Amino acid sequence: MSIFKTLVKANRDIKLLWFSVFLRLMAYGASNIVLVLYLKALGISESLIGIFMTLTLIGDTAISYLLTWYADGLGRRYVMIAGSLLMVLSGLVFANFNQFYVLLSAAIFGVISPSGDEVGPFKSIEESTMAHLTILKDRPDVYALHWLLGTAGASIGSLITGILLGRLLENGYTNVEAYRVIFYIYAGIGLLKLVLMLFLSDNCELNGAHVETHHQNTEEDPLLPNGVSSDREDQQGDTKKSSSLSRETVGILIKLLSVFMLDSLGSGFMSSSWVVYYFKTHFLITSTTLGVLFFLTNVVNSISALPSSVLAKKLGPIKATLAVQVPSAIFLVITPFIQQFLGAAFVIILFYSTSAMDVVPRQVLLTGLIKPDELTKCMGIVNIGKTFARCIGPIATGKLATHGKLWISYLISGGLIFSADVLLAILFYGIDEKILETHS
């Protein structure tokens, strides 16, 4: 089934989750353009900004752990509603206060993305929900569309923010006032997302309806029928009562965490927010140009989800990841050596066009190895581990930026990402064939 038929035939819950990620990443894309610049405009040093980003990620790690670990018991919909409310509150605080510790508290206990990437409990819960509403062979397309729509939202958020900032500054707004308008928009998007979550059905819950994992649908079958049946009824009485993971799952999870956390450690040294800051301060470009550049990076990031689904189906998740992540690391390393804006912009666009092409293969790997009834917790642990690993980089990057050596973070980031690829190949050698067999 093609990815476009997947888009049409998905049921209402899947479409609501797709719309949700579109809105959320639109908000993150908007805040990504202004966050570091806003803190700098308030007189906060680069070193403190690095600490701010690290503490924000630590807070996100803790909150995400609590919410995702108990999401199946509390109710996935309620957790996503609570997360949306935290988005609203965080946006309002950033729009109305300028004290460092007030903003830090809102970022730690609320939902603010310090890097433009996913934060909060949303991603883990959405991916787990889509997994149990989707048969195995359709998951690559469902996840590809999830990523495509999310990054499309981020690209639109970046573009609108860049253009809007330019217009606000032309009309006499100060930098701080203009940045605050963006955070009001952020809060408004959070409110719309909250309303959207109210329309999810009971099928989204762990004890709701499931598709049969090995059901072979035809082109005429509904992709995700609302009247789905469960092939795990014998599990629902006792496995949901356990808060622990099986020994087999723990062994797999340790390997996955070692790879994903090393990769995220590298990403944390040169997150999107620091890339924004680098291009703004190094090339002295306008806010509109900055918005257009990151609109383009997010567009190619979105489009890359389509071939990533094909690669995952043809090569398997490991080979597909290596095929795109090795070039991605190289593009990142050479970016600071290019002194012309257009050349550097072209290379950073190449980086973003490949950096996200491993998202679908990695989700296929996760859902192919982890038991369905343990998937939400495992995805939560993986995303929390990745977030925690990203906490280390911003402090070092802030220090380097203070001393005019932000370019070194590009080298560290690219080197660590490449190392994660090598580790992935070693730990999961030969797994592609097994996963491709189950998806056939």
Secondary structure, 3 states (H helix, E strand, C coil): CCHHHHHHHCCHHHHHHHHHHHHHHHHHHHHHHHHHHHHHHCCCCHHHHHHHHHHHHHHHHHHHHHHHHCHHHHCHHHHHHHHHHHHHHHHHHHHHCCCHHHHHHHHHHCCCCCCCCCCCCHHHHHHHHHHHCCCHHHHHHHHHHHHHHHHHHHHHHHHHHHHHHHHHHHCCCCHHHHHHHHHHHHHHHHHHHHHHHCCCCHHHCCCCCCCCCCCCCCCCCCCCCCCCCCCCCCCCCCHHHCCCCCHHHHHHHHHHHHHHHHHHHHHHHCCHHHHHHHHHHHHCCCHHHHHHHHHHHHHHHHHCHHHHHHHHHHHCHHHHHHHHHHHHHHHHHHHHHCCCHHHHHHHHHHHHHHHCCCHHHHHHHHHHHCCHHHHHHHHHHHHHHHHHHHCHHHHHHHHHHHCCCCHHHHHHHHHHHHHHHHHHHHHCCCHHHHHHHHHC
